[in-house]
C-alpha cells in the first residue's frame, strides 16, 4: 500500500483515540490518526520512545520493539477504523480472531516513528478483515492481515 498524503479530515488526536479504544497506558500503542476514510482505510502513527516500558526487558542492551507489539499496534489502528465505520460503536468491542501473513522486515528501535496503514478488505456483520502495514521513514518494517470479531458489550456482561 503506497503512503498517502496527510488529510486533516480524518485526524484523531489522543483524546479521541482514548474515547474510541478501550486500551490504556502502557498498552495503548497508537498516538494519532492522520487520515481516515470510513470503511476503507486509515493512517496512524506511534512515536517509539526510549522510555517505553517494554524496552526495560526487550532488550536492555539492544532495545528492540517486540514484533508482537507492532502487530498489536496494527490491530489497534484497525480497531480505530472499525469503530469509526460501524453504527453504534459504543455498544461493541472487537477481539482479534486471527493474524495471518505476518512478516517483520527490520527492527524498530527508540526514536523511530511507526506509520500504520490499514486497508479494510471486508467488513460484514460480526467480522472484519483488514491488511496492516507498518513503515519507518517510508520503509516497510512489518505487515499482516487481521480478522477481528465484533461482539455486543452487553452480551459480555450476562
N, C-alpha and C positions, 0 to 999 in steps of 0.2 A: 504494500500500500504506500504510495508516494506521500511525502509530507505535504500538508495543505497549509495555506497562509492563515494567519491569525484572523479570526472572525469574532468580534466582540459580542455578537448577538447570542452566542452560546455560552458566554462567560459565567462560571460559577465560582465564587470565592469560597474560602474555607468555612465561613458561617453557613452558606447554603449547602455545602457538602455535608456539614455536621447535621443539618436538618434533614438530609436525604438518607445518608448511610447510618446504620446502627453502630459502626466501628468507632472506637475512641483510642486516644493515645495509650500505649505506644503502637497500637495496631492499625491505626488509620494511615494508609500509605498513598493517598492522593492529596496533593496540596492545592490544585487549582484545575478547573476545566477551562480550556482556551476556546473551544468551539464545540458545537453540538448540532446535529441535525436529527431531531427526534425520530426514533425508529430506524435510523440508518447508520449514523457514525458519531464518534466523539473523539476529541483530542484533549488530553490532560497531561499534567506534569507532576513529578515528585522530585524535590530537591534532596539529594542524598548528602547528609552532613556527617561530619566526623563524630558527632555526639549521639548518633543513633545507638539505641541500647544493644542491638544485635551485634555491633562491632566489638563489644567487650569480650565476646566469646567466639567470634567468627571473623577473622582470626586475629587475636591481639597483636601479632607481629606482622600480619599481612591482611589488612582489613578488606574484606570482600563481601558484598551484599549477598546473602543466601539466595540461590535461584528460586527456591520455593516462595520467598517473599516477593520476588519480582513477579512470579505467577499470581500471587495473592493481590498485588497492586493492579495487575491487568484485570483480574476478576472484579476488584472494587471499581475500577474505571468502567467496566462493562455494566456493573450494577447501577452506576450513576446513569448510564444510557437507558437501561431497562426502566428504572424508577421514573425517569423523565419521559418515557414513551408509552406508559400504560395508564388506564384510568384508575383512580383511587389507590395510588401507590402507598399511601399511609396505612392501608389495610393489608399490605402484602410484605412478605420477606422472601428474599431469594437465597437459595442454597446451591453450592456447586454440586453438580451431579457427575460431571466428567471433565477431565482436562486431557486433551489429545494433541498430538503433533508438537509437543513442547520441545524447543531447541534453544540452547544457550550458545551464543557466538563469542562473547568475551566477558570478562569480569566487570562488574560495576563497583566502583570504589568511591570513597568520600570525595565530595567536590563535583561529582557527576550530576547532571540534571537528566532524569529519565523523562522521555516524552512518550506517552502511551497513545497509540492509535487503535481505535476499536471500530470494527465494521460488523454491523448486525447481519447475520446470514439468514436467520429465521426467528420470528417472534410469534408464537402461537399459544393461546390459552395459558397453559401452565408451564410451558417450556420455551427456552430461548437458546439459540446457538449463535455464538459470535466468535470472530477472529480478533486476536490482540497481538500487537507488535510493540516492542519497546526499543527506543532509539536513544543513543547518547551522541550528541553533536552530529546528527544525521546518519550515524552508523547503527545498523540493526544489531541489537545485543541479545534480544530474546523474542520468541514468538510462541504462540499456542492457539488452540481452538478450545472454547469452553462451552459446555452445555450446563445450563442452570435451570433449576425448577423454582416456580413461584408457588408460594403457599400462603393461604389466608392466616394472618396472625391470630385471629380468634380461634382457629382450629388448634393451634399450639397450646392454647390456654384451657382447653377442655379437659 
